[in-house]
Each structure stands twice: as C-alpha cells, then as structure tokens.
C-alpha cells in the first residue's frame, strides 16, 4: 500500500500538508485491512482544531472510519487532473 506522504522522509505537519501539493484536503483511507473505505477530509478545520504544527501522524492515529469504526488511517494526496483543473477539487 502506497503512503504518499511517508515516502518524503520526516512526517509533515498539518501546516506543511496544507502548503504542499496544492492540497487543501486529502483522502483518508481506512486501514482495517478489509474495509477499504475512504473519505475526503479538508485540512483547514484540523488546523483550526489542532494548530498547524501538529504532526499529520496524529490524524493517522486518531482518524476513525465512519463505515467500520476502525481507528487508524493512511493519508493520500488528491489526484492531479490536468493543467486547467490542477488538483482534484474537494468531492461534494
Ligand atoms: Zn473502515
């Protein structure tokens, strides 16, 4: 399973996630093993709640799956679409 943000070395803070990748949001993937649920999550409300200097690892540990209730998730950056659209907009 690919962990896009974890390949880059040190775990980024929420503030760094927001600045990088054009990323205002990201996919949170359930890691229970057989659930495969994923949900989009905006970064801004997390920064309001926890502050920009909190490690994104906190979210990996604290995120709870809304489908199966498993605690623990992986984060994925939204896909890059093309030069006109840029990064995939937040799904509504
Ligand atoms: Zn799940």
PDB file of the backbone (N, CA, C, O) and the ligand in Angstrom, with CONECT records:
HET     ZN  A 101       1
ATOM      1  N   UNK A   1       0.852  -1.192   0.000  1.00  0.00           N
ATOM      2  CA  UNK A   1       0.000   0.000   0.000  1.00  0.00           C
ATOM      3  C   UNK A   1       0.892   1.248   0.000  1.00  0.00           C
ATOM      4  O   UNK A   1       1.814   1.356   0.808  1.00  0.00           O
ATOM      5  N   UNK A   2       0.619   2.166  -0.887  1.00  0.00           N
ATOM      6  CA  UNK A   2       1.458   3.361  -1.002  1.00  0.00           C
ATOM      7  C   UNK A   2       1.074   4.388   0.063  1.00  0.00           C
ATOM      8  O   UNK A   2      -0.103   4.625   0.334  1.00  0.00           O
ATOM      9  N   UNK A   3       2.083   4.973   0.641  1.00  0.00           N
ATOM     10  CA  UNK A   3       1.853   6.029   1.625  1.00  0.00           C
ATOM     11  C   UNK A   3       2.549   7.278   1.104  1.00  0.00           C
ATOM     12  O   UNK A   3       3.722   7.520   1.390  1.00  0.00           O
ATOM     13  N   UNK A   4       1.811   8.061   0.340  1.00  0.00           N
ATOM     14  CA  UNK A   4       2.416   9.152  -0.411  1.00  0.00           C
ATOM     15  C   UNK A   4       3.240  10.089   0.464  1.00  0.00           C
ATOM     16  O   UNK A   4       4.348  10.475   0.091  1.00  0.00           O
ATOM     17  N   UNK A   5       2.711  10.451   1.611  1.00  0.00           N
ATOM     18  CA  UNK A   5       3.407  11.444   2.418  1.00  0.00           C
ATOM     19  C   UNK A   5       4.564  10.823   3.208  1.00  0.00           C
ATOM     20  O   UNK A   5       5.486  11.524   3.627  1.00  0.00           O
ATOM     21  N   UNK A   6       4.508   9.516   3.404  1.00  0.00           N
ATOM     22  CA  UNK A   6       5.517   8.893   4.246  1.00  0.00           C
ATOM     23  C   UNK A   6       6.821   8.618   3.512  1.00  0.00           C
ATOM     24  O   UNK A   6       7.855   8.378   4.135  1.00  0.00           O
ATOM     25  N   UNK A   7       6.764   8.653   2.170  1.00  0.00           N
ATOM     26  CA  UNK A   7       7.989   8.436   1.400  1.00  0.00           C
ATOM     27  C   UNK A   7       8.924   9.635   1.503  1.00  0.00           C
ATOM     28  O   UNK A   7      10.126   9.511   1.268  1.00  0.00           O
ATOM     29  N   UNK A   8       8.384  10.776   1.849  1.00  0.00           N
ATOM     30  CA  UNK A   8       9.148  12.018   1.776  1.00  0.00           C
ATOM     31  C   UNK A   8      10.053  12.225   2.991  1.00  0.00           C
ATOM     32  O   UNK A   8      10.618  13.307   3.148  1.00  0.00           O
ATOM     33  N   UNK A   9      10.202  11.236   3.836  1.00  0.00           N
ATOM     34  CA  UNK A   9      11.085  11.388   4.983  1.00  0.00           C
ATOM     35  C   UNK A   9      10.315  11.751   6.226  1.00  0.00           C
ATOM     36  O   UNK A   9       9.371  11.054   6.600  1.00  0.00           O
ATOM     37  N   UNK A  10      10.709  12.847   6.883  1.00  0.00           N
ATOM     38  CA  UNK A  10      10.026  13.222   8.131  1.00  0.00           C
ATOM     39  C   UNK A  10       8.534  13.425   7.905  1.00  0.00           C
ATOM     40  O   UNK A  10       8.120  13.903   6.849  1.00  0.00           O
ATOM     41  N   UNK A  11       7.747  13.071   8.874  1.00  0.00           N
ATOM     42  CA  UNK A  11       6.295  13.220   8.763  1.00  0.00           C
ATOM     43  C   UNK A  11       5.943  14.704   8.777  1.00  0.00           C
ATOM     44  O   UNK A  11       6.336  15.425   9.695  1.00  0.00           O
ATOM     45  N   UNK A  12       5.204  15.167   7.765  1.00  0.00           N
ATOM     46  CA  UNK A  12       4.884  16.603   7.701  1.00  0.00           C
ATOM     47  C   UNK A  12       3.857  17.003   8.751  1.00  0.00           C
ATOM     48  O   UNK A  12       3.068  16.186   9.224  1.00  0.00           O
ATOM     49  N   UNK A  13       3.893  18.276   9.096  1.00  0.00           N
ATOM     50  CA  UNK A  13       2.859  18.815   9.982  1.00  0.00           C
ATOM     51  C   UNK A  13       1.616  19.131   9.154  1.00  0.00           C
ATOM     52  O   UNK A  13       1.660  19.109   7.924  1.00  0.00           O
ATOM     53  N   UNK A  14       0.524  19.421   9.826  1.00  0.00           N
ATOM     54  CA  UNK A  14      -0.706  19.790   9.113  1.00  0.00           C
ATOM     55  C   UNK A  14      -0.491  21.056   8.287  1.00  0.00           C
ATOM     56  O   UNK A  14      -1.022  21.179   7.183  1.00  0.00           O
ATOM     57  N   UNK A  15       0.284  21.990   8.818  1.00  0.00           N
ATOM     58  CA  UNK A  15       0.570  23.223   8.090  1.00  0.00           C
ATOM     59  C   UNK A  15       1.346  22.949   6.813  1.00  0.00           C
ATOM     60  O   UNK A  15       1.099  23.570   5.779  1.00  0.00           O
ATOM     61  N   UNK A  16       2.295  22.004   6.892  1.00  0.00           N
ATOM     62  CA  UNK A  16       3.066  21.647   5.703  1.00  0.00           C
ATOM     63  C   UNK A  16       2.209  20.933   4.669  1.00  0.00           C
ATOM     64  O   UNK A  16       2.379  21.133   3.466  1.00  0.00           O
ATOM     65  N   UNK A  17       1.297  20.108   5.137  1.00  0.00           N
ATOM     66  CA  UNK A  17       0.386  19.437   4.208  1.00  0.00           C
ATOM     67  C   UNK A  17      -0.450  20.456   3.446  1.00  0.00           C
ATOM     68  O   UNK A  17      -0.683  20.315   2.246  1.00  0.00           O
ATOM     69  N   UNK A  18      -0.893  21.471   4.155  1.00  0.00           N
ATOM     70  CA  UNK A  18      -1.756  22.470   3.532  1.00  0.00           C
ATOM     71  C   UNK A  18      -0.992  23.284   2.480  1.00  0.00           C
ATOM     72  O   UNK A  18      -1.558  23.701   1.469  1.00  0.00           O
ATOM     73  N   UNK A  19       0.305  23.501   2.736  1.00  0.00           N
ATOM     74  CA  UNK A  19       1.088  24.296   1.798  1.00  0.00           C
ATOM     75  C   UNK A  19       1.560  23.478   0.602  1.00  0.00           C
ATOM     76  O   UNK A  19       1.719  24.017  -0.493  1.00  0.00           O
ATOM     77  N   UNK A  20       1.786  22.185   0.800  1.00  0.00           N
ATOM     78  CA  UNK A  20       2.330  21.354  -0.260  1.00  0.00           C
ATOM     79  C   UNK A  20       1.260  20.836  -1.182  1.00  0.00           C
ATOM     80  O   UNK A  20       0.096  20.735  -0.795  1.00  0.00           O
ATOM     81  N   UNK A  21       1.646  20.500  -2.419  1.00  0.00           N
ATOM     82  CA  UNK A  21       0.800  19.708  -3.304  1.00  0.00           C
ATOM     83  C   UNK A  21      -0.485  20.399  -3.726  1.00  0.00           C
ATOM     84  O   UNK A  21      -1.375  19.741  -4.264  1.00  0.00           O
ATOM     85  N   UNK A  22      -0.617  21.711  -3.501  1.00  0.00           N
ATOM     86  CA  UNK A  22      -1.891  22.367  -3.762  1.00  0.00           C
ATOM     87  C   UNK A  22      -2.982  21.787  -2.888  1.00  0.00           C
ATOM     88  O   UNK A  22      -4.169  21.946  -3.171  1.00  0.00           O
ATOM     89  N   UNK A  23      -2.576  21.114  -1.825  1.00  0.00           N
ATOM     90  CA  UNK A  23      -3.514  20.287  -1.081  1.00  0.00           C
ATOM     91  C   UNK A  23      -4.285  21.050  -0.027  1.00  0.00           C
ATOM     92  O   UNK A  23      -3.721  21.434   0.998  1.00  0.00           O
ATOM     93  N   UNK A  24      -5.556  21.275  -0.263  1.00  0.00           N
ATOM     94  CA  UNK A  24      -6.435  21.843   0.762  1.00  0.00           C
ATOM     95  C   UNK A  24      -7.185  20.729   1.470  1.00  0.00           C
ATOM     96  O   UNK A  24      -7.882  20.958   2.458  1.00  0.00           O
ATOM     97  N   UNK A  25      -7.031  19.518   0.947  1.00  0.00           N
ATOM     98  CA  UNK A  25      -7.732  18.360   1.502  1.00  0.00           C
ATOM     99  C   UNK A  25      -6.969  17.115   1.080  1.00  0.00           C
ATOM    100  O   UNK A  25      -6.055  17.194   0.259  1.00  0.00           O
ATOM    101  N   UNK A  26      -7.329  15.984   1.628  1.00  0.00           N
ATOM    102  CA  UNK A  26      -6.735  14.721   1.209  1.00  0.00           C
ATOM    103  C   UNK A  26      -7.687  13.576   1.510  1.00  0.00           C
ATOM    104  O   UNK A  26      -8.662  13.716   2.247  1.00  0.00           O
ATOM    105  N   UNK A  27      -7.365  12.445   0.913  1.00  0.00           N
ATOM    106  CA  UNK A  27      -8.154  11.234   1.177  1.00  0.00           C
ATOM    107  C   UNK A  27      -7.660  10.583   2.453  1.00  0.00           C
ATOM    108  O   UNK A  27      -6.456  10.462   2.677  1.00  0.00           O
ATOM    109  N   UNK A  28      -8.599  10.166   3.287  1.00  0.00           N
ATOM    110  CA  UNK A  28      -8.266   9.381   4.466  1.00  0.00           C
ATOM    111  C   UNK A  28      -8.760   7.954   4.205  1.00  0.00           C
ATOM    112  O   UNK A  28      -9.957   7.714   4.046  1.00  0.00           O
ATOM    113  N   UNK A  29      -7.811   7.016   4.163  1.00  0.00           N
ATOM    114  CA  UNK A  29      -8.140   5.626   3.852  1.00  0.00           C
ATOM    115  C   UNK A  29      -8.162   4.790   5.119  1.00  0.00           C
ATOM    116  O   UNK A  29      -7.221   4.837   5.912  1.00  0.00           O
ATOM    117  N   UNK A  30      -9.226   4.025   5.317  1.00  0.00           N
ATOM    118  CA  UNK A  30      -9.330   3.107   6.443  1.00  0.00           C
ATOM    119  C   UNK A  30      -8.256   2.026   6.329  1.00  0.00           C
ATOM    120  O   UNK A  30      -8.023   1.497   5.243  1.00  0.00           O
ATOM    121  N   UNK A  31      -7.612   1.700   7.428  1.00  0.00           N
ATOM    122  CA  UNK A  31      -6.549   0.701   7.405  1.00  0.00           C
ATOM    123  C   UNK A  31      -6.936  -0.580   8.140  1.00  0.00           C
ATOM    124  O   UNK A  31      -6.066  -1.300   8.630  1.00  0.00           O
ATOM    125  N   UNK A  32      -8.202  -0.861   8.219  1.00  0.00           N
ATOM    126  CA  UNK A  32      -8.608  -2.071   8.942  1.00  0.00           C
ATOM    127  C   UNK A  32      -8.189  -3.332   8.193  1.00  0.00           C
ATOM    128  O   UNK A  32      -8.119  -4.406   8.791  1.00  0.00           O
ATOM    129  N   UNK A  33      -7.909  -3.220   6.890  1.00  0.00           N
ATOM    130  CA  UNK A  33      -7.428  -4.366   6.133  1.00  0.00           C
ATOM    131  C   UNK A  33      -8.437  -4.881   5.129  1.00  0.00           C
ATOM    132  O   UNK A  33      -8.059  -5.247   4.017  1.00  0.00           O
ATOM    133  N   UNK A  34      -9.717  -4.922   5.489  1.00  0.00           N
ATOM    134  CA  UNK A  34     -10.706  -5.445   4.545  1.00  0.00           C
ATOM    135  C   UNK A  34     -11.866  -4.485   4.331  1.00  0.00           C
ATOM    136  O   UNK A  34     -12.875  -4.868   3.740  1.00  0.00           O
ATOM    137  N   UNK A  35     -11.747  -3.264   4.790  1.00  0.00           N
ATOM    138  CA  UNK A  35     -12.839  -2.300   4.682  1.00  0.00           C
ATOM    139  C   UNK A  35     -12.682  -1.437   3.429  1.00  0.00           C
ATOM    140  O   UNK A  35     -13.629  -1.281   2.658  1.00  0.00           O
ATOM    141  N   UNK A  36     -11.490  -0.877   3.227  1.00  0.00           N
ATOM    142  CA  UNK A  36     -11.158  -0.075   2.043  1.00  0.00           C
ATOM    143  C   UNK A  36     -12.018   1.175   1.921  1.00  0.00           C
ATOM    144  O   UNK A  36     -12.110   1.749   0.836  1.00  0.00           O
ATOM    145  N   UNK A  37     -12.646   1.607   3.003  1.00  0.00           N
ATOM    146  CA  UNK A  37     -13.421   2.847   2.956  1.00  0.00           C
ATOM    147  C   UNK A  37     -12.462   4.029   2.861  1.00  0.00           C
ATOM    148  O   UNK A  37     -11.403   4.026   3.488  1.00  0.00           O
ATOM    149  N   UNK A  38     -12.830   5.030   2.085  1.00  0.00           N
ATOM    150  CA  UNK A  38     -12.048   6.253   2.043  1.00  0.00           C
ATOM    151  C   UNK A  38     -12.978   7.442   2.070  1.00  0.00           C
ATOM    152  O   UNK A  38     -14.110   7.370   1.593  1.00  0.00           O
ATOM    153  N   UNK A  39     -12.495   8.541   2.633  1.00  0.00           N
ATOM    154  CA  UNK A  39     -13.320   9.741   2.734  1.00  0.00           C
ATOM    155  C   UNK A  39     -12.444  10.963   2.555  1.00  0.00           C
ATOM    156  O   UNK A  39     -11.309  10.979   3.032  1.00  0.00           O
ATOM    157  N   UNK A  40     -12.948  11.999   1.874  1.00  0.00           N
ATOM    158  CA  UNK A  40     -12.190  13.230   1.741  1.00  0.00           C
ATOM    159  C   UNK A  40     -12.239  14.017   3.045  1.00  0.00           C
ATOM    160  O   UNK A  40     -13.262  14.042   3.728  1.00  0.00           O
ATOM    161  N   UNK A  41     -11.118  14.663   3.384  1.00  0.00           N
ATOM    162  CA  UNK A  41     -11.081  15.465   4.600  1.00  0.00           C
ATOM    163  C   UNK A  41     -10.345  16.772   4.325  1.00  0.00           C
ATOM    164  O   UNK A  41      -9.227  16.767   3.808  1.00  0.00           O
ATOM    165  N   UNK A  42     -10.976  17.887   4.672  1.00  0.00           N
ATOM    166  CA  UNK A  42     -10.348  19.193   4.495  1.00  0.00           C
ATOM    167  C   UNK A  42      -9.316  19.412   5.591  1.00  0.00           C
ATOM    168  O   UNK A  42      -9.506  18.982   6.729  1.00  0.00           O
ATOM    169  N   UNK A  43      -8.225  20.080   5.243  1.00  0.00           N
ATOM    170  CA  UNK A  43      -7.140  20.304   6.203  1.00  0.00           C
ATOM    171  C   UNK A  43      -7.461  21.474   7.134  1.00  0.00           C
ATOM    172  O   UNK A  43      -7.143  21.427   8.322  1.00  0.00           O
ATOM    173  N   UNK A  44      -8.090  22.525   6.597  1.00  0.00           N
ATOM    174  CA  UNK A  44      -8.290  23.752   7.372  1.00  0.00           C
ATOM    175  C   UNK A  44      -8.974  23.525   8.728  1.00  0.00           C
ATOM    176  O   UNK A  44      -8.511  24.064   9.733  1.00  0.00           O
ATOM    177  N   UNK A  45     -10.059  22.745   8.786  1.00  0.00           N
ATOM    178  CA  UNK A  45     -10.706  22.552  10.101  1.00  0.00           C
ATOM    179  C   UNK A  45      -9.798  21.848  11.112  1.00  0.00           C
ATOM    180  O   UNK A  45      -9.907  22.077  12.317  1.00  0.00           O
ATOM    181  N   UNK A  46      -8.895  20.984  10.611  1.00  0.00           N
ATOM    182  CA  UNK A  46      -7.971  20.282  11.508  1.00  0.00           C
ATOM    183  C   UNK A  46      -6.958  21.252  12.097  1.00  0.00           C
ATOM    184  O   UNK A  46      -6.576  21.143  13.263  1.00  0.00           O
ATOM    185  N   UNK A  47      -6.526  22.211  11.262  1.00  0.00           N
ATOM    186  CA  UNK A  47      -5.570  23.213  11.735  1.00  0.00           C
ATOM    187  C   UNK A  47      -6.244  24.137  12.748  1.00  0.00           C
ATOM    188  O   UNK A  47      -5.626  24.561  13.724  1.00  0.00           O
ATOM    189  N   UNK A  48      -7.508  24.440  12.504  1.00  0.00           N
ATOM    190  CA  UNK A  48      -8.238  25.265  13.480  1.00  0.00           C
ATOM    191  C   UNK A  48      -8.326  24.517  14.817  1.00  0.00           C
ATOM    192  O   UNK A  48      -8.211  25.123  15.882  1.00  0.00           O
ATOM    193  N   UNK A  49      -8.528  23.213  14.750  1.00  0.00           N
ATOM    194  CA  UNK A  49      -8.710  22.428  15.971  1.00  0.00           C
ATOM    195  C   UNK A  49      -7.384  22.136  16.676  1.00  0.00           C
ATOM    196  O   UNK A  49      -7.288  22.244  17.899  1.00  0.00           O
ATOM    197  N   UNK A  50      -6.363  21.765  15.899  1.00  0.00           N
ATOM    198  CA  UNK A  50      -5.125  21.257  16.495  1.00  0.00           C
ATOM    199  C   UNK A  50      -3.935  22.204  16.328  1.00  0.00           C
ATOM    200  O   UNK A  50      -2.953  22.099  17.063  1.00  0.00           O
ATOM    201  N   UNK A  51      -4.018  23.133  15.357  1.00  0.00           N
ATOM    202  CA  UNK A  51      -2.896  24.022  15.076  1.00  0.00           C
ATOM    203  C   UNK A  51      -2.033  23.472  13.955  1.00  0.00           C
ATOM    204  O   UNK A  51      -2.022  22.265  13.710  1.00  0.00           O
ATOM    205  N   UNK A  52      -1.291  24.373  13.257  1.00  0.00           N
ATOM    206  CA  UNK A  52      -0.523  23.971  12.072  1.00  0.00           C
ATOM    207  C   UNK A  52       0.733  23.159  12.394  1.00  0.00           C
ATOM    208  O   UNK A  52       1.301  22.539  11.496  1.00  0.00           O
ATOM    209  N   UNK A  53       1.172  23.148  13.631  1.00  0.00           N
ATOM    210  CA  UNK A  53       2.433  22.474  13.954  1.00  0.00           C
ATOM    211  C   UNK A  53       2.240  21.043  14.465  1.00  0.00           C
ATOM    212  O   UNK A  53       3.198  20.377  14.858  1.00  0.00           O
ATOM    213  N   UNK A  54       0.998  20.591  14.454  1.00  0.00           N
ATOM    214  CA  UNK A  54       0.730  19.217  14.872  1.00  0.00           C
ATOM    215  C   UNK A  54       1.095  18.263  13.735  1.00  0.00           C
ATOM    216  O   UNK A  54       0.783  18.522  12.572  1.00  0.00           O
ATOM    217  N   UNK A  55       1.751  17.171  14.079  1.00  0.00           N
ATOM    218  CA  UNK A  55       2.138  16.182  13.069  1.00  0.00           C
ATOM    219  C   UNK A  55       0.909  15.560  12.427  1.00  0.00           C
ATOM    220  O   UNK A  55      -0.087  15.285  13.096  1.00  0.00           O
ATOM    221  N   UNK A  56       0.995  15.341  11.112  1.00  0.00           N
ATOM    222  CA  UNK A  56      -0.111  14.659  10.436  1.00  0.00           C
ATOM    223  C   UNK A  56      -0.250  13.223  10.933  1.00  0.00           C
ATOM    224  O   UNK A  56      -1.261  12.568  10.680  1.00  0.00           O
ATOM    225  N   UNK A  57       0.754  12.743  11.632  1.00  0.00           N
ATOM    226  CA  UNK A  57       0.665  11.408  12.218  1.00  0.00           C
ATOM    227  C   UNK A  57      -0.462  11.320  13.246  1.00  0.00           C
ATOM    228  O   UNK A  57      -1.038  10.254  13.462  1.00  0.00           O
ATOM    229  N   UNK A  58      -0.768  12.455  13.876  1.00  0.00           N
ATOM    230  CA  UNK A  58      -1.879  12.483  14.838  1.00  0.00           C
ATOM    231  C   UNK A  58      -3.180  12.103  14.138  1.00  0.00           C
ATOM    232  O   UNK A  58      -3.999  11.366  14.687  1.00  0.00           O
ATOM    233  N   UNK A  59      -3.356  12.603  12.946  1.00  0.00           N
ATOM    234  CA  UNK A  59      -4.564  12.280  12.201  1.00  0.00           C
ATOM    235  C   UNK A  59      -4.570  10.799  11.816  1.00  0.00           C
ATOM    236  O   UNK A  59      -5.612  10.147  11.887  1.00  0.00           O
ATOM    237  N   UNK A  60      -3.426  10.272  11.414  1.00  0.00           N
ATOM    238  CA  UNK A  60      -3.355   8.839  11.065  1.00  0.00           C
ATOM    239  C   UNK A  60      -3.789   7.975  12.245  1.00  0.00           C
ATOM    240  O   UNK A  60      -4.479   6.969  12.077  1.00  0.00           O
ATOM    241  N   UNK A  61      -3.371   8.387  13.439  1.00  0.00           N
ATOM    242  CA  UNK A  61      -3.688   7.577  14.622  1.00  0.00           C
ATOM    243  C   UNK A  61      -5.109   7.799  15.108  1.00  0.00           C
ATOM    244  O   UNK A  61      -5.758   6.875  15.597  1.00  0.00           O
ATOM    245  N   UNK A  62      -5.597   9.045  14.972  1.00  0.00           N
ATOM    246  CA  UNK A  62      -6.879   9.404  15.589  1.00  0.00           C
ATOM    247  C   UNK A  62      -8.071   9.229  14.664  1.00  0.00           C
ATOM    248  O   UNK A  62      -9.207   9.137  15.131  1.00  0.00           O
ATOM    249  N   UNK A  63      -7.828   9.181  13.353  1.00  0.00           N
ATOM    250  CA  UNK A  63      -8.951   9.102  12.425  1.00  0.00           C
ATOM    251  C   UNK A  63      -9.719   7.804  12.654  1.00  0.00           C
ATOM    252  O   UNK A  63      -9.124   6.732  12.763  1.00  0.00           O
ATOM    253  N   UNK A  64     -11.028   7.907  12.725  1.00  0.00           N
ATOM    254  CA  UNK A  64     -11.857   6.723  12.906  1.00  0.00           C
ATOM    255  C   UNK A  64     -12.749   6.552  11.682  1.00  0.00           C
ATOM    256  O   UNK A  64     -13.396   7.496  11.228  1.00  0.00           O
ATOM    257  N   UNK A  65     -12.770   5.339  11.164  1.00  0.00           N
ATOM    258  CA  UNK A  65     -13.546   5.041   9.965  1.00  0.00           C
ATOM    259  C   UNK A  65     -15.038   5.207  10.261  1.00  0.00           C
ATOM    260  O   UNK A  65     -15.548   4.692  11.256  1.00  0.00           O
ATOM    261  N   UNK A  66     -15.730   5.939   9.374  1.00  0.00           N
ATOM    262  CA  UNK A  66     -17.165   6.142   9.577  1.00  0.00           C
ATOM    263  C   UNK A  66     -17.960   4.916   9.142  1.00  0.00           C
ATOM    264  O   UNK A  66     -19.154   4.820   9.424  1.00  0.00           O
ATOM    265  N   UNK A  67     -17.312   3.984   8.461  1.00  0.00           N
ATOM    266  CA  UNK A  67     -18.022   2.806   7.967  1.00  0.00           C
ATOM    267  C   UNK A  67     -17.890   1.625   8.936  1.00  0.00           C
ATOM    268  O   UNK A  67     -18.887   1.007   9.308  1.00  0.00           O
ATOM    269  N   UNK A  68     -16.639   1.314   9.345  1.00  0.00           N
ATOM    270  CA  UNK A  68     -16.446   0.116  10.172  1.00  0.00           C
ATOM    271  C   UNK A  68     -16.011   0.441  11.598  1.00  0.00           C
ATOM    272  O   UNK A  68     -15.980  -0.443  12.455  1.00  0.00           O
ATOM    273  N   UNK A  69     -15.670   1.721  11.858  1.00  0.00           N
ATOM    274  CA  UNK A  69     -15.291   2.107  13.202  1.00  0.00           C
ATOM    275  C   UNK A  69     -13.837   1.859  13.553  1.00  0.00           C
ATOM    276  O   UNK A  69     -13.422   2.114  14.683  1.00  0.00           O
ATOM    277  N   UNK A  70     -13.046   1.358  12.587  1.00  0.00           N
ATOM    278  CA  UNK A  70     -11.632   1.106  12.838  1.00  0.00           C
ATOM    279  C   UNK A  70     -10.899   2.424  13.099  1.00  0.00           C
ATOM    280  O   UNK A  70     -11.164   3.432  12.445  1.00  0.00           O
ATOM    281  N   UNK A  71      -9.985   2.403  14.052  1.00  0.00           N
ATOM    282  CA  UNK A  71      -9.188   3.594  14.351  1.00  0.00           C
ATOM    283  C   UNK A  71      -7.813   3.441  13.720  1.00  0.00           C
ATOM    284  O   UNK A  71      -7.102   2.473  13.991  1.00  0.00           O
ATOM    285  N   UNK A  72      -7.441   4.391  12.882  1.00  0.00           N
ATOM    286  CA  UNK A  72      -6.162   4.315  12.172  1.00  0.00           C
ATOM    287  C   UNK A  72      -6.396   4.411  10.684  1.00  0.00           C
ATOM    288  O   UNK A  72      -7.216   3.678  10.131  1.00  0.00           O
ATOM    289  N   UNK A  73      -5.677   5.317  10.027  1.00  0.00           N
ATOM    290  CA  UNK A  73      -5.919   5.569   8.613  1.00  0.00           C
ATOM    291  C   UNK A  73      -4.624   5.992   7.931  1.00  0.00           C
ATOM    292  O   UNK A  73      -3.664   6.395   8.589  1.00  0.00           O
ATOM    293  N   UNK A  74      -4.611   5.896   6.620  1.00  0.00           N
ATOM    294  CA  UNK A  74      -3.493   6.446   5.860  1.00  0.00           C
ATOM    295  C   UNK A  74      -3.994   7.639   5.062  1.00  0.00           C
ATOM    296  O   UNK A  74      -5.172   7.713   4.713  1.00  0.00           O
ATOM    297  N   UNK A  75      -3.101   8.567   4.776  1.00  0.00           N
ATOM    298  CA  UNK A  75      -3.463   9.795   4.075  1.00  0.00           C
ATOM    299  C   UNK A  75      -2.942   9.742   2.654  1.00  0.00           C
ATOM    300  O   UNK A  75      -1.806   9.332   2.418  1.00  0.00           O
ATOM    301  N   UNK A  76      -3.767  10.156   1.710  1.00  0.00           N
ATOM    302  CA  UNK A  76      -3.354  10.206   0.302  1.00  0.00           C
ATOM    303  C   UNK A  76      -3.662  11.577  -0.259  1.00  0.00           C
ATOM    304  O   UNK A  76      -4.723  12.145  -0.002  1.00  0.00           O
ATOM    305  N   UNK A  77      -2.728  12.098  -1.024  1.00  0.00           N
ATOM    306  CA  UNK A  77      -2.955  13.377  -1.681  1.00  0.00           C
ATOM    307  C   UNK A  77      -4.005  13.210  -2.770  1.00  0.00           C
ATOM    308  O   UNK A  77      -4.090  12.147  -3.384  1.00  0.00           O
ATOM    309  N   UNK A  78      -4.815  14.255  -3.024  1.00  0.00           N
ATOM    310  CA  UNK A  78      -5.757  14.194  -4.145  1.00  0.00           C
ATOM    311  C   UNK A  78      -5.000  14.096  -5.466  1.00  0.00           C
ATOM    312  O   UNK A  78      -3.851  14.529  -5.564  1.00  0.00           O
ATOM    313  N   UNK A  79      -5.640  13.532  -6.468  1.00  0.00           N
ATOM    314  CA  UNK A  79      -5.001  13.322  -7.766  1.00  0.00           C
ATOM    315  C   UNK A  79      -4.843  14.628  -8.525  1.00  0.00           C
ATOM    316  O   UNK A  79      -5.673  15.532  -8.431  1.00  0.00           O
ATOM    317  N   UNK A  80      -3.759  14.700  -9.277  1.00  0.00           N
ATOM    318  CA  UNK A  80      -3.571  15.812 -10.192  1.00  0.00           C
ATOM    319  C   UNK A  80      -4.337  15.497 -11.464  1.00  0.00           C
ATOM    320  O   UNK A  80      -4.111  14.449 -12.068  1.00  0.00           O
ATOM    321  N   UNK A  81      -5.256  16.396 -11.898  1.00  0.00           N
ATOM    322  CA  UNK A  81      -6.101  16.123 -13.062  1.00  0.00           C
ATOM    323  C   UNK A  81      -5.408  16.573 -14.344  1.00  0.00           C
ATOM    324  O   UNK A  81      -5.019  15.737 -15.159  1.00  0.00           O
ATOM    325  N   UNK A  82      -5.251  17.859 -14.531  1.00  0.00           N
ATOM    326  CA  UNK A  82      -4.551  18.414 -15.683  1.00  0.00           C
ATOM    327  C   UNK A  82      -4.229  19.872 -15.385  1.00  0.00           C
ATOM    328  O   UNK A  82      -4.502  20.377 -14.296  1.00  0.00           O
ATOM    329  N   UNK A  83      -3.633  20.548 -16.395  1.00  0.00           N
ATOM    330  CA  UNK A  83      -3.142  21.902 -16.113  1.00  0.00           C
ATOM    331  C   UNK A  83      -4.279  22.899 -15.922  1.00  0.00           C
ATOM    332  O   UNK A  83      -4.112  23.893 -15.216  1.00  0.00           O
ATOM    333  N   UNK A  84      -5.442  22.648 -16.544  1.00  0.00           N
ATOM    334  CA  UNK A  84      -6.577  23.559 -16.357  1.00  0.00           C
ATOM    335  C   UNK A  84      -7.209  23.372 -14.972  1.00  0.00           C
ATOM    336  O   UNK A  84      -7.481  24.341 -14.263  1.00  0.00           O
ATOM    337  N   UNK A  85      -7.431  22.138 -14.613  1.00  0.00           N
ATOM    338  CA  UNK A  85      -8.122  21.847 -13.354  1.00  0.00           C
ATOM    339  C   UNK A  85      -7.142  21.875 -12.178  1.00  0.00           C
ATOM    340  O   UNK A  85      -7.484  22.312 -11.079  1.00  0.00           O
ATOM    341  N   UNK A  86      -5.929  21.407 -12.427  1.00  0.00           N
ATOM    342  CA  UNK A  86      -4.959  21.291 -11.344  1.00  0.00           C
ATOM    343  C   UNK A  86      -5.274  20.061 -10.517  1.00  0.00           C
ATOM    344  O   UNK A  86      -5.548  18.989 -11.057  1.00  0.00           O
ATOM    345  N   UNK A  87      -5.232  20.224  -9.200  1.00  0.00           N
ATOM    346  CA  UNK A  87      -5.515  19.111  -8.312  1.00  0.00           C
ATOM    347  C   UNK A  87      -7.026  18.906  -8.234  1.00  0.00           C
ATOM    348  O   UNK A  87      -7.805  19.859  -8.248  1.00  0.00           O
ATOM    349  N   UNK A  88      -7.410  17.652  -8.152  1.00  0.00           N
ATOM    350  CA  UNK A  88      -8.814  17.254  -7.985  1.00  0.00           C
ATOM    351  C   UNK A  88      -9.502  18.111  -6.926  1.00  0.00           C
ATOM    352  O   UNK A  88      -9.005  18.212  -5.803  1.00  0.00           O
ATOM    353  N   UNK A  89     -10.648  18.739  -7.264  1.00  0.00           N
ATOM    354  CA  UNK A  89     -11.356  19.542  -6.256  1.00  0.00           C
ATOM    355  C   UNK A  89     -11.972  18.673  -5.164  1.00  0.00           C
ATOM    356  O   UNK A  89     -12.184  17.475  -5.354  1.00  0.00           O
ATOM    357  N   UNK A  90     -12.250  19.283  -4.035  1.00  0.00           N
ATOM    358  CA  UNK A  90     -12.852  18.550  -2.913  1.00  0.00           C
ATOM    359  C   UNK A  90     -14.181  17.937  -3.360  1.00  0.00           C
ATOM    360  O   UNK A  90     -15.052  18.661  -3.842  1.00  0.00           O
ATOM    361  N   UNK A  91     -14.357  16.624  -3.213  1.00  0.00           N
ATOM    362  CA  UNK A  91     -15.620  15.988  -3.647  1.00  0.00           C
ATOM    363  C   UNK A  91     -16.786  16.439  -2.767  1.00  0.00           C
ATOM    364  O   UNK A  91     -16.662  16.524  -1.545  1.00  0.00           O
ATOM    365  N   UNK A  92     -17.907  16.723  -3.403  1.00  0.00           N
ATOM    366  CA  UNK A  92     -19.072  17.148  -2.618  1.00  0.00           C
ATOM    367  C   UNK A  92     -20.230  16.173  -2.819  1.00  0.00           C
ATOM    368  O   UNK A  92     -21.301  16.359  -2.241  1.00  0.00           O
TER     369      UNK A  92
HETATM  370 ZN    ZN A 101     -13.256   1.017   7.738  1.00  0.00          ZN
END
